[in-house]
């Protein structure tokens, strides 16, 4: 589903991502862990198109995407969420989800007069899809609420709902558990598992090791911009290189 070959990104003298090779299998929930500064979020930005690699190649679902704009990558079925949610706070939860609908005829100015019926039909379908995904994400009772009034955990669920509007092949989750209370975290885990059962592939950055060990297989460990280990949860949990990366030398 996703392949990275010798991907490098530098900022001045810092090699934030240093020759990373990865193969992410389809219909997997792959976790990425590592200490702060390991290069995890930079790696996500390279995959999602926010940054262009200085070297190496990134391919997704048969298409080379390094250097491709984020909107084209999104349209190809690779979506991401952010560690800090980014809703439009003065718009309703429903409006936030409806904005994601792609290829809307009504986005062309004159079409609202010359193709009014088609515009109305597409808007109705977009609304129905938005209601469906918001209910799936547990936000069905908040459709008319302003997105800025949601809790941090509910905003994480809204981010998930927005990417689901395009029925993505793969979702990148950047620290989904950060700032989320235990009850909503359980809801988030349930939704990830349900989507995985439907065939969605996930790549997750997370510091919450309980979530990682419960959800992810395999787990990739990064340190100082490099992948230092990849394996099953139990192997990762006990490996001395992982302990060293997180805790340092005794």
Buried (B, 14 or more C-beta within 10 A) or exposed (E): BBBBBEBBBBEEEEBBBBBBEBEBEEBBBBBBBBBEBBBBBBBBBBBBBBBEBBEBBBBBBEEEBBEBEBEEBBEBBBBBBBBEBEBEEEBBBBBBBBBBBEEBBBEEEEBBEEBEEBBEEBBEEBBEBBBBBBEBBBBEEBBEBBBEEBEEBBBBBBBBBBBBBBEBBBBBBBBBBBBBEEEBBEBBBEBBEEBBEEEBBBBBBBBBBEBBBBBBBBBBBBBBBBBBBBBEBEEBBEBEEBEEBBEEEE
